[in-house]
Amino acid sequence: MVRTRRTGGRVERMDRKTTGTDDMYDKEVPGPSAAPLPPFAYSAADEEKRQGVRRMKATATGLLVLVALIYVLATWAERSGVGGWPAYVAAAAEAGMVGALADWFAVTALFKRPMGLPIPHTAIIPTKKDQLGTTLGSFVGENFLSEDVVRTRLRAIGIGSRVGAWLAEPDHADRVTEELSTALRGALTVLRDSDVQAVVGEAITRRADAAEIAPGIGKALENVVADGAHDRAVDLICVRAYEWLVRHVDAVMEAIEGGAPGWTPRFVDRKVGDRVYKELLRFISEMRDEPDHPARGAIDRFLTDFASDLQSDADTRARVERLKSEILGRGEVQDVIASAWASVRTMIISAAEDEQSELRLRVRASLISLGTRLATEERLQGKLEGWLEGAAVYVVTTYRNEITSLISDTVAGWDAEHTSKKIEAHIGRDLQFIRINGTVVGALAGLLIYTVSHAVGG
C-alpha cells in the first residue's frame, strides 16, 4: 500500500512493506514545477443541494423543539396534579430529546466541531480527509482491483457474445468501419512523410543488407525451370526478336555489311549479309515454333546451372551480394523506396474516404463475419474473453498502486473546508433523517421503557 502526505512544499511517501513495518522516505518536489491537482470546486448545484440540507436541518431542529415543548407541557401537567398520561408523554418526550441531541452530535461531528468545542473525534471529514482518501484507495484496490474480482466480473458480463451480436448488425459494422477509417486518416495525416520515408527506406535497406538473396533467387529460378514457367518468356522473346528482325531488315543488313573486310566486293558483302539475315530469321522462327529446339535445351541447361551456382557457388553468391549492395546504394533506388510511401499513403487515404472502396467493403464484411462467429462460437468467445481478462488483470495488478494512489493523492489535494461542505451538500439531507429518526425512535423507546418499568414497579 502506498500513502502520501503533504507537508508544506514536500511530499512524504510511505510504503507499507510486506513485513508490516513502515519505511518512510522523503522526496523533494519543487513547488512551482509540480502540476497542481484540479480544484474541488463548490458549484451552484452544490449550493442548491445545500439549501435542501438547510431545510431538512430546520425540520429536524423543529422536531426537537416540538418534543422539548411537549416535555415541558407534559411535565407541567404532571406537576399540576394531572394523573396518568402526562408521565408517559413526558418520558417519551424526554427520550426523544436525548435521541435527537445524540444524533445531532453524531451528524455534526462528521463535518465540524459541535458548538466549536475541541471534543476528540469530531470534525472527522476535515481532519481525517487524507486518511479517508488513503482508506478509500485501499478499499478500492482490495475489493475492486483484485484479480478474482476482475475475472469474475468480466466472465459474468459475457463480453464475447455481446460484442459478437453487436458487430453482426450491419449498421454497427458500418459505424465501426467509419470510425476505423477516420482513425486511419487521422494517423496518416499526423505522420510526417519525411519521417516515414526515412524509416521505410532505412528498414528496407537494412533488411535487404542483412539477408543474402542469392540462395533464394537460385531456389526460385530452379523451381521456375523445373515447372517450365520460363518457356513463355522464351516464346515472347522469340516472337519479339522475329518481329524486330522483320521490321529492321535494313539496319541488320547494314550492321552485317559494315563488319565485312574492306577488301571484299560490295556485292559479296550483300550476298553474305542476305544469307546471314535469312539464317538468323530461320533460326529464330524454328526456336519460336519448336518446343524441343536445341537452343531451348541450351537455355534450360544454362538456367539450371545458374540456379545451382546461386545456391552453392561462393563466388557467384558474392557477386550477387555486391550487385545488390551497388543497386541499393544508388540514389535513384533510395528515391524510389522513399517515394513508395507517398503512393501508398495516397492510396490508403483514398480508400478510407470512399465508402464503396474495396478496403472499406472488405473491412465491413470482415467485421460482420467476425461478429457472427463471436455470437455463435463459444471457442472464439472464450479466446476473446481470455485475452480481455488477461489484459485487464495485467493492468490492475501492475498499476494497482498507481490507481489507488491517484485516489488518495487527489483527496489529499482537496481543500478541507470545501470537501466538508461538498460532502455535506450531497449526503447531508439523508443524515438529517437520522436526527428525525433518532427523535422518533428515542421517544418510542423511552415510552416503552417507562411503561415496562412502571408496570413492573407497580
C-alpha positions in Angstrom: 0.0 0.0 0.0 1.3 3.4 -0.9 0.3 6.5 1.0 1.4 10.1 0.6 1.2 13.1 2.9 1.7 16.7 2.0 3.7 18.8 4.4 4.4 22.3 3.1 6.4 22.1 -0.2 7.4 18.5 0.4 5.6 15.2 -0.3 6.2 12.4 2.2 5.6 8.9 0.7 5.0 5.9 2.9 5.3 2.4 1.6 4.0 -0.4 3.8 6.2 -3.4 3.3 5.0 -6.9 3.4 6.8 -7.4 6.8 4.4 -5.0 8.4 6.9 -2.2 9.1 6.7 1.3 7.7 9.7 2.7 5.9 9.3 6.4 5.3 11.4 8.4 2.9 11.0 12.0 1.7 11.1 13.1 -1.9 11.6 16.8 -2.6 9.1 18.1 -5.1 9.6 21.6 -6.4 6.6 23.6 -5.8 6.4 25.8 -8.9 7.1 22.9 -11.4 4.7 20.4 -9.8 1.4 20.1 -11.6 -1.4 21.3 -9.3 -4.3 19.0 -8.6 -7.6 20.1 -10.0 -9.7 22.2 -7.6 -12.5 20.5 -5.7 -15.0 23.3 -6.8 -18.1 24.1 -4.9 -20.7 24.6 -7.7 -24.1 26.2 -8.0 -25.7 22.8 -8.0 -23.9 22.0 -4.7 -25.3 25.2 -3.2 -28.8 24.3 -4.3 -28.4 20.9 -2.6 -27.1 22.7 0.5 -30.3 24.7 0.6 -32.2 21.4 0.8 -29.9 20.3 3.6 -30.7 23.6 5.5 -34.4 22.9 5.1 -34.0 19.4 6.5 -31.9 20.7 9.3 -34.7 23.2 10.1 -37.2 20.3 10.1 -35.1 18.1 12.4 -34.4 21.0 14.7 -38.1 22.0 14.7 -39.0 18.4 15.7 -36.5 18.7 18.6 -38.1 21.9 19.7 -41.6 20.4 19.4 -40.5 17.4 21.5 -39.0 19.7 24.1 -42.2 21.8 24.2 -44.2 18.6 24.7 -41.9 17.6 27.5 -42.3 21.0 29.2 -46.1 20.8 28.9 -46.3 17.2 30.0 -44.1 17.9 33.0 -46.2 20.9 33.9 -49.4 18.9 33.7 -47.9 16.1 35.8 -46.8 18.6 38.5 -50.2 20.3 38.4 -51.8 17.1 39.6 -53.0 15.6 36.3 -52.5 11.9 36.6 -52.0 9.1 34.1 -50.9 10.1 30.6 -48.6 13.2 31.4 -46.0 11.0 32.9 -45.9 8.7 29.8 -45.8 11.6 27.4 -43.0 13.3 29.5 -41.0 10.1 29.4 -41.4 9.7 25.7 -40.6 13.3 25.0 -37.5 13.2 27.3 -36.1 10.1 25.5 -36.9 11.8 22.2 -34.9 14.8 23.1 -32.0 12.6 24.2 -32.1 10.7 20.9 -32.4 13.9 18.9 -29.4 15.5 20.7 -27.3 12.4 20.4 -27.9 12.1 16.6 -27.4 15.9 16.2 -24.0 15.5 17.8 -23.1 12.5 15.7 -24.1 14.1 12.4 -22.5 17.4 13.2 -19.3 15.8 14.4 -18.8 14.4 10.8 -18.3 17.9 9.4 -17.3 20.2 12.2 -16.8 20.6 15.9 -20.2 20.8 17.7 -20.6 24.4 19.1 -16.9 24.9 18.3 -15.7 22.8 21.3 -12.5 20.8 20.8 -14.1 17.5 21.5 -12.0 14.5 20.4 -13.1 12.6 17.3 -15.2 15.4 15.9 -14.9 17.3 12.6 -14.0 13.9 11.2 -14.1 14.7 7.5 -11.9 17.9 7.6 -9.4 16.5 10.0 -9.3 12.9 8.7 -9.7 13.8 5.0 -6.2 12.4 3.9 -6.7 9.3 6.0 -10.1 8.7 4.5 -8.7 9.1 1.0 -6.0 6.6 1.8 -8.6 4.2 3.2 -10.8 4.7 0.2 -7.9 3.9 -2.1 -7.0 0.8 -0.2 -10.6 -0.3 -0.2 -10.9 0.1 -3.9 -7.6 -1.7 -4.5 -8.5 -4.6 -2.3 -12.2 -5.0 -3.3 -12.3 -3.8 -6.9 -8.8 -4.2 -8.4 -8.1 -7.8 -7.4 -7.6 -10.5 -10.0 -10.5 -12.6 -8.8 -13.0 -9.7 -8.9 -11.9 -8.6 -12.3 -12.1 -12.1 -13.8 -15.4 -12.9 -12.2 -17.0 -9.6 -13.3 -15.8 -10.0 -16.9 -17.0 -13.6 -17.1 -20.4 -12.6 -15.8 -20.7 -9.9 -18.5 -20.2 -12.3 -21.4 -18.3 -9.7 -23.5 -17.6 -12.1 -26.3 -21.2 -12.9 -27.2 -22.3 -9.3 -26.6 -19.6 -7.9 -28.9 -20.4 -10.5 -31.5 -24.1 -9.8 -31.5 -23.4 -6.1 -31.7 -20.9 -6.4 -34.5 -23.1 -8.7 -36.5 -25.5 -5.9 -37.1 -24.7 -4.2 -40.5 -25.4 -0.7 -39.0 -22.9 -1.3 -36.2 -20.3 -2.7 -38.6 -20.8 0.4 -40.8 -20.2 2.6 -37.7 -17.0 0.7 -36.7 -15.8 0.8 -40.2 -16.3 4.6 -40.4 -14.6 5.1 -37.0 -11.6 3.0 -38.2 -11.4 4.9 -41.4 -11.4 8.2 -39.5 -8.7 7.0 -37.2 -6.6 5.7 -40.1 -6.9 9.0 -42.0 -6.1 10.9 -38.8 -3.0 8.8 -38.2 -1.8 9.2 -41.7 -2.4 12.9 -41.6 -0.4 13.3 -38.4 2.6 11.3 -39.6 5.3 13.4 -41.4 6.1 12.0 -44.8 9.8 12.7 -44.5 10.0 10.7 -41.2 8.0 7.7 -42.6 10.0 7.7 -45.8 13.3 7.7 -43.9 12.1 4.9 -41.7 10.8 2.8 -44.6 13.9 3.4 -46.7 16.2 2.5 -43.8 14.1 -0.6 -42.8 14.1 -1.9 -46.4 17.8 -1.2 -46.9 18.8 -2.8 -43.6 16.6 -5.8 -44.1 18.0 -6.3 -47.7 21.6 -5.9 -46.5 21.0 -8.4 -43.6 19.5 -11.1 -45.8 21.5 -13.0 -48.5 19.3 -13.1 -51.6 21.3 -15.3 -53.9 20.2 -18.7 -52.5 16.6 -17.6 -52.6 16.8 -16.4 -56.1 18.5 -19.6 -57.1 15.8 -21.7 -55.5 13.1 -19.7 -57.2 14.9 -20.0 -60.5 15.3 -23.7 -60.1 11.5 -24.1 -59.4 10.7 -22.0 -62.4 12.9 -24.1 -64.8 11.6 -27.3 -63.3 8.0 -26.2 -63.9 8.7 -24.9 -67.4 7.4 -21.5 -66.4 10.2 -19.8 -68.2 9.1 -21.2 -71.6 6.6 -18.4 -72.0 9.3 -15.8 -71.5 11.4 -17.6 -74.2 8.4 -17.7 -76.5 7.8 -14.0 -76.0 11.5 -13.2 -76.6 11.5 -15.2 -79.8 8.3 -13.6 -81.1 9.6 -10.1 -80.4 13.0 -10.9 -81.9 11.5 -12.2 -85.1 9.2 -9.2 -85.4 12.1 -6.8 -84.8 14.2 -8.5 -87.5 11.4 -8.3 -90.0 10.9 -4.6 -89.3 14.6 -3.6 -89.2 16.0 -5.6 -92.1 17.9 -2.6 -93.4 19.6 -2.0 -90.1 20.5 -5.6 -89.8 22.0 -5.7 -93.3 24.0 -2.5 -92.7 25.4 -4.0 -89.5 26.4 -7.2 -91.2 27.9 -5.4 -94.3 29.6 -2.9 -92.0 31.5 -5.7 -90.3 32.9 -7.1 -93.5 36.5 -6.6 -94.5 37.2 -3.6 -96.7 38.9 -5.6 -99.5 35.8 -7.7 -100.3 33.5 -6.6 -103.1 30.2 -5.0 -102.1 28.1 -7.5 -103.9 29.8 -10.2 -102.0 29.1 -8.4 -98.7 25.5 -8.0 -99.7 25.2 -11.7 -100.7 26.7 -12.8 -97.4 24.6 -10.4 -95.4 21.4 -11.6 -97.1 22.4 -15.2 -96.3 23.2 -14.4 -92.6 19.9 -12.5 -92.3 17.9 -15.4 -93.7 19.6 -17.9 -91.5 19.0 -15.7 -88.5 15.3 -15.5 -89.3 15.1 -19.2 -89.8 16.9 -19.9 -86.5 14.6 -17.6 -84.6 11.4 -18.9 -86.3 12.4 -22.5 -85.6 13.3 -21.7 -82.0 9.9 -20.0 -81.7 7.9 -22.8 -83.2 9.7 -25.9 -81.9 9.4 -26.6 -78.2 12.2 -29.2 -78.4 14.6 -26.9 -80.3 18.3 -27.4 -79.2 18.7 -23.8 -78.3 15.8 -24.0 -75.9 17.5 -27.0 -74.3 20.7 -24.9 -74.0 18.8 -22.2 -72.3 17.3 -24.7 -69.8 20.8 -26.1 -69.0 22.2 -22.6 -68.6 19.4 -21.5 -66.2 19.6 -24.8 -64.3 23.4 -24.4 -63.8 23.0 -20.7 -62.9 20.3 -21.6 -60.3 22.7 -24.2 -58.8 25.6 -21.7 -58.7 23.4 -19.1 -57.0 22.7 -21.7 -54.2 26.1 -23.3 -53.8 28.9 -21.4 -55.6 30.5 -19.0 -53.2 31.9 -16.7 -56.0 28.5 -16.4 -57.7 26.8 -15.6 -54.4 29.4 -13.0 -53.6 28.9 -11.3 -56.9 25.2 -11.2 -56.4 25.6 -9.6 -53.0 28.0 -7.0 -54.4 25.5 -6.2 -57.1 22.7 -6.0 -54.6 24.7 -3.5 -52.5 25.5 -1.4 -55.5 21.9 -1.3 -56.6 20.6 -0.4 -53.1 23.3 2.2 -52.7 22.2 4.1 -55.8 20.3 7.4 -55.1 17.7 6.5 -57.7 16.8 3.3 -55.9 16.6 5.1 -52.5 14.4 7.7 -54.0 12.1 5.1 -55.4 11.9 3.3 -52.0 11.2 6.6 -50.2 8.6 7.8 -52.7 6.7 4.5 -52.4 5.3 5.7 -49.1 3.7 8.7 -50.7 1.9 6.5 -53.2 0.8 4.0 -50.5 -0.4 6.8 -48.3 -2.4 8.4 -51.0 -3.9 5.1 -52.0 -4.9 4.2 -48.3 -6.4 7.7 -47.7 -8.4 7.5 -50.9 -9.7 4.0 -50.0 -10.5 5.1 -46.4 -12.6 8.1 -47.7 -14.5 6.1 -50.3 -17.4 4.3 -48.7 -17.6 1.9 -51.7 -13.8 1.2 -51.8 -12.7 -2.4 -51.7 -10.8 -1.7 -48.5 -13.9 -0.5 -46.6 -16.2 -3.1 -48.1 -13.7 -5.9 -47.0 -13.3 -4.4 -43.5 -17.1 -4.2 -43.2 -17.6 -7.7 -44.4 -14.9 -9.0 -42.1 -16.4 -7.2 -39.1 -19.9 -8.7 -39.8 -18.3 -12.2 -40.2 -16.3 -11.8 -37.0 -19.4 -10.7 -35.1 -21.5 -13.6 -36.4 -18.7 -16.0 -35.3 -18.3 -14.4 -31.9 -22.1 -14.6 -31.3 -22.3 -18.3 -32.1 -18.9 -19.9 -31.5 -18.1 -20.5 -27.8 -14.5 -21.3 -28.6 -13.9 -17.9 -30.2 -15.8 -16.2 -27.4 -13.6 -17.9 -24.9 -10.5 -16.7 -26.7 -11.6 -13.1 -26.8 -12.7 -13.1 -23.2 -9.4 -14.8 -22.2 -7.4 -12.0 -23.9 -9.6 -9.3 -22.3 -9.3 -10.9 -18.9 -5.6 -11.2 -19.2 -5.2 -7.6 -20.3 -7.5 -6.3 -17.5 -5.7 -8.4 -14.9 -2.3 -7.2 -16.0 -3.4 -3.6 -15.8 -5.0 -3.9 -12.3 -2.2 -6.0 -10.9 0.6 -3.9 -12.4 -0.8 -0.5 -11.8 -2.9 -1.1 -8.7 -0.7 1.1 -6.5 -0.8 3.9 -9.1 -4.6 3.8 -9.3 -5.2 3.7 -5.6 -2.6 6.5 -5.1 -4.5 8.6 -7.6 -7.5 8.4 -5.3 -5.5 9.2 -2.1 -3.4 11.9 -3.7 -6.5 13.6 -5.2 -8.3 13.6 -1.9 -5.2 14.9 -0.2 -5.2 17.8 -2.6 -8.7 18.9 -1.9 -9.4 21.9 0.4 -10.7 20.5 3.7 -13.5 23.1 4.1 -14.7 22.8 0.6 -14.6 19.0 0.8 -16.6 19.0 4.0 -19.2 21.4 2.5 -19.5 19.4 -0.7 -19.9 16.1 1.0 -22.5 17.6 3.4 -24.4 19.1 0.4 -24.6 15.6 -1.2 -25.4 13.4 1.8 -26.5 15.9 4.5 -30.2 15.7 3.7 -30.2 12.0 4.3 -28.2 12.5 7.5 -30.9 14.9 8.8 -33.3 12.0 8.6 -31.1 10.2 11.1 -31.8 13.1 13.5 -35.6 12.8 12.8 -35.5 9.0 13.2 -33.4 9.3 16.4 -36.1 11.6 17.8 -39.0 9.3 16.9 -37.2 6.1 17.9 -35.9 7.6 21.1 -39.4 8.8 22.0 -40.8 5.3 21.4 -38.0 3.6 23.2 -38.5 6.0 26.2 -42.2 5.3 26.2 -41.6 1.6 26.2 -39.0 1.7 28.9 -41.2 3.9 31.1 -44.2 1.7 30.5 -42.4 -1.5 31.3 -40.6 -0.1 34.4 -43.9 1.4 35.6 -45.7 -1.9 35.1 -43.0 -3.9 36.8 -42.7 -1.4 39.7 -46.4 -1.4 40.0 
